[in-house]
Amino acid sequence: MPLPRLLLLLSALATLPARAEAGFVLTEPPSWVEPTAVDGERALRAEDAVSGLHLLLSEEQVRVSPEGTERFSRQVRRVVSSRGVETGSELRVTFSNTHQRLRLHGIWRTREGVRTQLLRAGDVKLLQQERALDMGIYSDERTALVFLQDVRVGDLIEESYTVEDVHPLFRGHHLDAISLVGPVPTGHLVHRLLAPADLKLHFKTHGAAAAEPTVREVGGLSEYRWERRDVRAITQEDGVPADVEVWPHVQVSSFQSWADVAAWGLALQEGLPGSPEVTARAKSWRSLPTEEARFLAAVRFVQDEVRYLGIELGPNTHQPHPPGQVLAQRFGDCKDKALLLATLLRTLDIPADVVLVHSRRRGGVASLLPSPYAFNHAIVRARVAGRTEWVDATLTHQRGRLGARRPLPYGKALVLAPGTTGLESIPEPAPGEPELDVRYVLSVEDDGTGTLAVTTRLSRSEADKARSWLASLSEEQLTTRGLERYRPLFPKLQSEGAPRVQDDEDANTVTLEERYKLEDVWASGGLSVSVAQLGGELALPRHTEGRAFPLAVAHPSHLRVRWEVRSGSLLSVAPEQHTVEGPASRLEMSVLPEFSGFVYQVEYRSLADRVAPDAVARHVEAMGEMRSHLGLSFSAPPGAISSASASNPAALSRTTSLAISATFLLLLGVFGLRLPQRLRRLVRERRARRNVAPRPVRHLRVREEGPAPFIVESLDQAERHIRGERCSCGGSFEPVPDAQQLRHTGSDGRTLTVLRVRCSTCRAPQFLSFDVRPN
């Protein structure tokens, strides 16, 4: 290695320890801070002591200047139990190492009236804990961690620090969210904001009644102060729509309008260097015959060949990297990929702009003050062949011609283009045909053999998801997953080869065909068919009573599952037809008997994306009724035998003996008991009862309350739930010894375990799902 380069490397290595220590300094609190007095004698209420700690004061003071922002934080808490010693004996502060600096002021312990400083520089550990690294985002976050020594019950612990933020893109602006509650009850909550008098700030309260600050002038600055006492902790509810503001807070923004935000975002793209490589890549698609083909080629290239990875340091938290750099390194985050795609499309003379959206808040963005913080994602809007197309460049394996592509569920968008004055709506049409359509053809013979053919057709968003997981599986893994999926229904199941996959990219559909051979089907005396695909759509949060907020529903969602069961003999299945409609969804179930078989079909469609609090009880009731139709059990036809019994010599001898006995009884009946005359009378009686309704199909009784699947800490708790269920015959259920367990992934991403059970009275088989969540 040349000497100059070696010296340069050694000098860089020599600076590493200094840079690590430079992440924080120990200083006195800023002079502009006005500490709030602490009521150390405040009486302790039962609800105040959370995790063994009594939070007396939570204070935050912020000063805004043209150079940046200083944020002073202070907490005072009393340790009231041994658990509080564990949870309150450390300090954690997370900050960005690129544009923030940490100033630690101290950690004080007050015991028997004596106040002691516990903070020493050598006790501070700097950790680099990248919380978003698993999502492909690197932001150079650091965590300062201090473990406190000699903390006892009764101690008063006070800590304070200041974080200086000099983000280059927000100088001259102030954006904030001021919390009006905390995660624990707080005796005294204070937020003080100092800002230049000429900086016009806008405030809006969310999740609570309007909270107006007190305002005064302090040393040429405007002071805004929010103060609350005896603040209760926020009450969390599961399943609240993401656009509903649950957290009580005050939003602060110095942007005057959405047009100002759009101009700010557009300026971040200006001045970025051009790239001949980007131009050359776009020109390679000019020979394609149509504008649609050129558009799709550019989209697929950015989606599939430029991987998602965000290096979000300094200005690049919000400013995209130059498109030429993103193309060369073949990675980038959402704004990088969006700008690269927009640049490629513009080179192809296709109008395109970068667009800001929120991935979860959807239309709720419109209720916020104009601010760049209202968004967390970037996409592209393009004008192609007379259509407006919205494209998410971070998606992979997305296909479909114009009009067949997956609609984006972002609701509201801010287009970064000249002339933008407000938010635009992204249309999201409801799917026509089911996006998940599954057809089972089950053929069973009296000897217990049979076949199962499964055809799964996925379209639009479901097709895009299917391409992603199919790309991650080998042919052997795909076959194994199919066997694991159906063995709880048919223990002796064998695959007839690898599943066949057909991908119609233009129509944006994926079709998966599977075929299996079955043996010993009637071993349990009957069969069950189920609709496991709807488990996620019909799941409920743990608590549904007394809700204050709406309940979210997956929408739009349209699924259909059809079982065609064929047998060599007559199956005893009665016709059924049910329609269940709740406040936000509709399910149609039908059972149609056919010659030597029947067709059982369930179709589900969501009607809205949420349920109002006063309609949750009706929604829960509808979900329970819908779950009762997600399975069908039927008995083996008369004369059906197990294939295992047919191949067993001992069983054959028993069968022969039974046949001889049956013949003897038949002769006795004909000549001794006059059975022919009795049979004729029985036929006449049956004809007279033709109009009597047939016996209903036997179903597993589903509880009216509780989530489906069952949520347990371990499978050891499963048996209690199994024996708590009841069959329609009145019997209880019991586990099937040595039954294999099926694991599959629900629509919410959780891995579910399915156990095969049977009725202890009629021996009808059933299946129960469990969501294992260890503490």
Backbone hydrogen bonds, N-H to C=O, Kabsch-Sander energy under -0.5 kcal/mol:
donor,donor_aa,acceptor,acceptor_aa,energy
6,L,2,P,-2.2
7,L,3,L,-2.6
8,L,4,P,-2.1
9,L,5,R,-2.3
10,L,6,L,-2.5
11,S,7,L,-2.4
12,A,8,L,-1.8
13,L,9,L,-2.4
14,A,10,L,-2.1
15,T,11,S,-0.9
15,T,12,A,-0.5
16,L,13,L,-1.1
19,R,15,T,-2.2
20,A,16,L,-2.1
21,E,17,P,-2.1
22,A,18,A,-1.6
23,G,20,A,-1.0
24,F,21,E,-1.3
25,V,102,L,-1.5
27,T,25,V,-0.6
27,T,104,L,-2.0
33,V,30,P,-1.2
40,G,38,V,-1.4
42,R,39,D,-1.4
45,R,43,A,-0.5
48,D,45,R,-1.2
49,A,45,R,-0.8
49,A,46,A,-0.6
50,V,48,D,-1.2
50,V,53,L,-1.9
53,L,50,V,-1.6
54,H,78,R,-2.5
55,L,48,D,-0.6
55,L,53,L,-0.6
55,L,185,P,-0.5
56,L,54,H,-0.8
56,L,76,V,-1.9
57,L,76,V,-1.8
58,S,188,H,-2.4
59,E,74,R,-3.0
60,E,190,V,-1.9
61,Q,72,F,-2.6
62,V,192,R,-3.0
63,R,70,E,-2.4
64,V,194,L,-2.9
65,S,68,G,-2.6
68,G,65,S,-0.6
69,T,165,D,-2.5
70,E,63,R,-2.4
71,R,163,V,-1.8
72,F,61,Q,-3.5
72,F,70,E,-0.5
73,S,161,Y,-3.0
74,R,59,E,-2.5
75,Q,159,E,-2.1
76,V,57,L,-2.1
77,R,157,I,-2.6
78,R,54,H,-2.5
79,V,155,D,-2.6
80,V,52,G,-2.6
80,V,78,R,-0.6
81,S,52,G,-0.9
85,V,81,S,-1.1
86,E,82,S,-1.2
87,T,83,R,-2.4
88,G,84,G,-2.2
89,S,86,E,-0.6
91,L,146,V,-2.2
93,V,144,A,-1.8
95,F,142,R,-2.6
97,N,140,D,-2.5
100,Q,96,S,-1.3
101,R,164,E,-2.1
102,L,23,G,-1.3
103,R,162,T,-3.0
104,L,25,V,-2.7
104,L,102,L,-0.5
105,H,160,S,-1.9
106,G,160,S,-1.4
108,W,158,E,-3.1
109,R,116,T,-2.8
110,T,156,L,-2.8
111,R,109,R,-0.6
111,R,114,V,-2.3
114,V,111,R,-1.8
115,R,113,G,-0.5
116,T,109,R,-2.8
116,T,114,V,-0.5
118,L,107,I,-3.9
118,L,116,T,-0.5
119,L,107,I,-0.7
123,D,120,R,-1.8
124,V,121,A,-1.3
125,K,123,D,-0.5
125,K,145,L,-2.9
126,L,124,V,-0.5
127,L,125,K,-0.7
127,L,143,T,-2.9
129,Q,127,L,-0.8
130,E,128,Q,-0.8
131,R,129,Q,-1.3
133,L,130,E,-1.3
135,M,132,A,-1.4
136,G,133,L,-1.8
137,I,132,A,-1.8
138,Y,310,G,-3.6
139,S,137,I,-0.5
142,R,95,F,-3.1
143,T,127,L,-3.1
144,A,93,V,-3.0
145,L,125,K,-2.8
145,L,143,T,-0.6
146,V,91,L,-2.2
147,F,123,D,-0.5
148,L,89,S,-2.7
148,L,146,V,-0.6
154,G,79,V,-3.1
155,D,152,R,-1.9
156,L,110,T,-2.0
157,I,77,R,-3.2
157,I,155,D,-0.5
158,E,108,W,-2.7
159,E,75,Q,-2.1
160,S,106,G,-1.8
161,Y,73,S,-1.9
162,T,103,R,-2.8
163,V,71,R,-2.2
164,E,101,R,-2.8
164,E,162,T,-0.5
165,D,69,T,-3.3
165,D,163,V,-0.5
166,V,99,H,-2.7
166,V,164,E,-0.5
170,F,167,H,-1.1
173,H,170,F,-2.1
176,D,252,V,-2.0
178,I,250,V,-3.0
179,S,177,A,-0.7
180,L,248,P,-2.3
181,V,248,P,-0.6
186,T,231,V,-2.4
187,G,55,L,-2.2
188,H,56,L,-0.6
189,L,228,R,-3.2
190,V,58,S,-2.4
191,H,226,W,-2.6
192,R,60,E,-2.5
193,L,224,Y,-3.0
194,L,62,V,-3.1
195,A,222,S,-2.0
197,A,220,G,-0.8
199,L,196,P,-1.7
200,K,198,D,-0.8
201,L,199,L,-0.6
202,H,253,S,-2.4
204,K,251,Q,-1.8
206,H,249,H,-3.1
212,E,210,A,-0.6
214,T,225,R,-2.3
216,R,223,E,-1.8
218,V,221,L,-3.1
221,L,218,V,-1.5
222,S,195,A,-3.0
223,E,216,R,-3.5
223,E,221,L,-0.5
224,Y,193,L,-2.7
224,Y,222,S,-0.5
225,R,214,T,-2.0
226,W,191,H,-2.9
228,R,189,L,-2.6
230,D,187,G,-2.4
231,V,186,T,-2.8
232,R,230,D,-0.5
234,I,182,G,-1.5
236,Q,234,I,-0.6
240,V,237,E,-0.6
244,V,241,P,-1.8
245,E,243,D,-0.6
246,V,244,V,-1.1
249,H,206,H,-2.2
250,V,178,I,-2.4
251,Q,204,K,-3.5
251,Q,249,H,-0.5
252,V,176,D,-2.8
253,S,202,H,-1.9
254,S,174,H,-0.7
259,A,421,T,-0.6
261,V,257,S,-1.5
262,A,258,W,-2.6
263,A,259,A,-2.3
264,W,260,D,-2.3
265,G,261,V,-2.6
266,L,262,A,-2.5
267,A,263,A,-2.0
268,L,264,W,-0.9
269,Q,266,L,-1.3
270,E,266,L,-0.9
272,L,269,Q,-1.2
279,T,275,S,-1.7
280,A,276,P,-2.6
281,R,277,E,-2.3
282,A,278,V,-2.1
283,K,279,T,-2.4
284,S,280,A,-1.2
285,W,282,A,-1.8
286,R,283,K,-1.3
288,L,285,W,-1.6
294,R,290,T,-2.0
295,F,291,E,-2.5
296,L,292,E,-2.6
297,A,293,A,-2.0
298,A,294,R,-1.9
299,V,295,F,-2.3
300,R,296,L,-2.6
301,F,297,A,-1.8
302,V,298,A,-2.1
303,Q,299,V,-2.7
304,D,300,R,-2.6
305,E,301,F,-2.3
306,V,302,V,-0.8
307,R,305,E,-0.6
307,R,330,R,-1.7
309,L,307,R,-0.6
309,L,332,G,-1.6
310,G,136,G,-4.1
311,I,309,L,-0.6
312,E,138,Y,-2.5
312,E,310,G,-0.9
313,L,311,I,-1.1
316,N,313,L,-2.1
317,T,314,G,-1.4
318,H,315,P,-1.8
319,Q,315,P,-2.6
325,Q,322,P,-0.7
326,V,322,P,-2.0
327,L,323,P,-2.7
328,A,324,G,-2.1
329,Q,325,Q,-2.5
330,R,326,V,-1.5
331,F,326,V,-0.8
332,G,307,R,-1.7
337,K,333,D,-2.8
338,A,334,C,-2.3
339,L,335,K,-2.2
340,L,336,D,-2.1
341,L,337,K,-2.5
342,A,338,A,-2.6
343,T,339,L,-2.4
344,L,340,L,-2.3
345,L,341,L,-2.6
346,R,342,A,-2.4
347,T,343,T,-1.9
348,L,344,L,-1.1
349,D,346,R,-1.9
350,I,345,L,-2.8
353,D,381,R,-2.2
355,V,379,I,-2.7
356,L,414,L,-2.8
357,V,377,H,-2.5
362,R,358,H,-0.9
364,G,361,R,-2.4
365,V,362,R,-1.5
366,A,363,G,-1.5
367,S,364,G,-1.4
368,L,365,V,-1.9
374,A,371,S,-1.5
375,F,372,P,-1.5
376,N,357,V,-1.7
377,H,357,V,-1.8
379,I,355,V,-2.6
380,V,391,V,-2.5
381,R,353,D,-2.4
382,A,389,E,-2.9
383,R,351,P,-2.2
384,V,382,A,-0.6
384,V,387,R,-2.5
387,R,384,V,-2.6
389,E,382,A,-3.0
389,E,387,R,-0.6
391,V,380,V,-3.0
391,V,389,E,-0.5
393,A,391,V,-0.8
395,L,392,D,-1.3
400,G,505,E,-0.7
401,R,506,D,-2.8
404,A,401,R,-2.5
405,R,401,R,-0.5
410,Y,408,L,-0.7
412,K,410,Y,-2.3
413,A,424,E,-2.5
414,L,356,L,-2.5
415,V,413,A,-0.6
416,L,354,V,-2.6
417,A,415,V,-1.7
420,T,417,A,-1.7
424,E,413,A,-3.2
426,I,411,G,-2.9
435,E,558,H,-1.6
436,L,558,H,-1.2
437,D,457,R,-2.5
438,V,560,R,-2.7
439,R,455,T,-2.6
440,Y,562,R,-3.4
441,V,453,A,-2.7
442,L,440,Y,-0.5
442,L,564,E,-2.8
443,S,441,V,-0.6
443,S,451,T,-2.6
444,V,566,R,-2.7
445,E,449,T,-2.9
448,G,445,E,-1.7
450,G,518,L,-1.7
451,T,443,S,-2.3
452,L,516,Y,-2.2
453,A,441,V,-2.4
454,V,514,E,-2.7
455,T,439,R,-2.6
456,T,454,V,-0.5
456,T,512,L,-2.9
457,R,437,D,-3.1
457,R,455,T,-0.6
458,L,456,T,-0.5
458,L,510,V,-3.0
459,S,435,E,-1.9
460,R,508,N,-1.8
462,E,459,S,-1.6
464,D,460,R,-2.2
465,K,461,S,-2.1
466,A,462,E,-2.2
467,R,463,A,-2.3
468,S,464,D,-1.5
469,W,465,K,-2.1
470,L,466,A,-2.6
471,A,467,R,-1.9
472,S,468,S,-0.6
473,L,470,L,-1.1
478,L,474,S,-2.3
479,T,475,E,-1.9
480,T,476,E,-2.4
481,R,477,Q,-2.4
482,G,478,L,-1.6
483,L,479,T,-2.0
484,E,480,T,-2.4
485,R,481,R,-1.8
486,Y,482,G,-1.6
487,R,483,L,-1.7
489,L,486,Y,-0.8
490,F,486,Y,-2.4
493,L,491,P,-1.3
494,Q,517,K,-2.4
496,E,515,R,-2.6
500,R,513,E,-2.7
502,Q,511,T,-2.8
504,D,502,Q,-0.6
504,D,509,T,-2.4
505,E,503,D,-1.1
508,N,504,D,-1.2
509,T,504,D,-1.9
510,V,458,L,-2.7
511,T,502,Q,-3.1
512,L,456,T,-2.8
513,E,500,R,-2.8
514,E,454,V,-2.7
516,Y,452,L,-2.3
517,K,494,Q,-3.3
518,L,450,G,-3.2
519,E,492,K,-1.6
521,V,448,G,-2.5
523,A,520,D,-1.3
524,S,521,V,-0.5
525,G,522,W,-1.7
527,L,634,F,-2.6
529,V,632,L,-2.5
531,V,630,L,-1.9
534,L,531,V,-1.2
535,G,532,A,-1.8
538,L,534,L,-1.7
539,A,536,G,-1.0
544,T,542,R,-0.5
547,R,544,T,-0.6
551,L,611,V,-2.4
552,A,239,G,-3.9
552,A,550,P,-0.5
553,V,609,D,-2.4
559,L,604,Y,-2.3
560,R,436,L,-2.4
561,V,602,V,-2.8
562,R,438,V,-2.4
563,W,600,Y,-3.4
564,E,440,Y,-2.9
564,E,562,R,-0.5
565,V,563,W,-0.6
565,V,598,F,-2.6
566,R,442,L,-3.3
566,R,564,E,-0.5
567,S,596,S,-3.0
568,G,444,V,-1.1
573,V,571,L,-1.6
576,E,591,V,-1.9
578,H,589,M,-3.1
580,V,587,L,-3.0
581,E,579,T,-0.5
582,G,585,S,-2.8
586,R,605,R,-2.3
587,L,580,V,-3.0
588,E,603,E,-2.5
589,M,578,H,-3.1
590,S,601,Q,-2.2
591,V,576,E,-2.8
592,L,599,V,-2.7
594,E,597,G,-3.0
597,G,594,E,-1.7
598,F,565,V,-2.0
599,V,592,L,-1.9
600,Y,563,W,-2.8
601,Q,590,S,-2.4
602,V,561,V,-2.7
603,E,588,E,-2.3
604,Y,559,L,-2.7
605,R,586,R,-2.3
606,S,557,S,-2.7
607,L,584,A,-3.5
608,A,584,A,-1.4
611,V,551,L,-2.1
615,A,612,A,-2.1
616,V,613,P,-1.1
619,H,615,A,-2.0
620,V,616,V,-2.9
621,E,617,A,-2.1
622,A,618,R,-2.3
623,M,619,H,-2.5
624,G,620,V,-2.3
625,E,621,E,-2.1
626,M,622,A,-2.7
627,R,623,M,-2.6
628,S,624,G,-1.2
629,H,626,M,-1.6
630,L,627,R,-1.6
632,L,529,V,-2.6
633,S,698,R,-1.4
634,F,527,L,-2.5
636,A,525,G,-2.2
640,A,637,P,-2.2
641,I,446,D,-3.3
646,A,642,S,-2.0
647,S,643,S,-1.3
648,N,645,S,-1.2
652,L,648,N,-2.2
653,S,649,P,-2.3
654,R,650,A,-1.9
655,T,651,A,-2.3
656,T,652,L,-2.5
657,S,653,S,-2.3
658,L,654,R,-2.3
659,A,655,T,-2.1
660,I,656,T,-2.2
661,S,657,S,-2.3
662,A,658,L,-2.5
663,T,659,A,-2.2
664,F,660,I,-2.2
665,L,661,S,-2.4
666,L,662,A,-2.1
667,L,663,T,-2.2
668,L,664,F,-2.3
669,G,665,L,-2.2
670,V,666,L,-2.3
671,F,667,L,-2.4
672,G,668,L,-2.2
673,L,668,L,-1.1
673,L,669,G,-0.5
675,L,669,G,-2.1
678,R,674,R,-1.4
679,L,675,L,-2.9
680,R,676,P,-2.1
681,R,677,Q,-2.0
682,L,678,R,-2.2
683,V,679,L,-2.3
684,R,680,R,-2.0
685,E,681,R,-2.1
686,R,682,L,-2.1
687,R,683,V,-2.2
688,A,684,R,-1.6
689,R,685,E,-0.9
689,R,686,R,-0.6
690,R,687,R,-1.3
692,V,689,R,-1.6
701,R,726,R,-1.4
710,F,769,S,-2.2
712,V,710,F,-0.6
712,V,771,D,-1.9
717,Q,714,S,-1.7
718,A,715,L,-1.4
721,H,717,Q,-1.0
722,I,718,A,-2.5
723,R,719,E,-2.6
724,G,720,R,-0.7
725,E,721,H,-0.6
725,E,722,I,-1.2
726,R,701,R,-0.5
727,C,731,G,-3.2
728,S,699,H,-0.7
730,G,727,C,-1.8
733,F,722,I,-0.6
733,F,725,E,-0.8
734,E,758,R,-2.4
736,V,756,R,-1.7
739,A,736,V,-1.8
742,L,754,V,-2.1
744,H,752,L,-2.0
746,G,750,R,-2.8
749,G,746,G,-1.9
752,L,744,H,-3.6
752,L,750,R,-0.6
753,T,770,F,-2.8
754,V,742,L,-3.4
755,L,768,L,-2.8
757,V,766,Q,-2.8
758,R,734,E,-2.2
759,C,764,A,-2.2
760,S,732,S,-3.3
763,R,759,C,-1.1
766,Q,757,V,-2.7
768,L,755,L,-2.2
770,F,753,T,-2.5
771,D,710,F,-3.7
772,V,770,F,-0.7
773,R,712,V,-3.3
773,R,771,D,-0.6
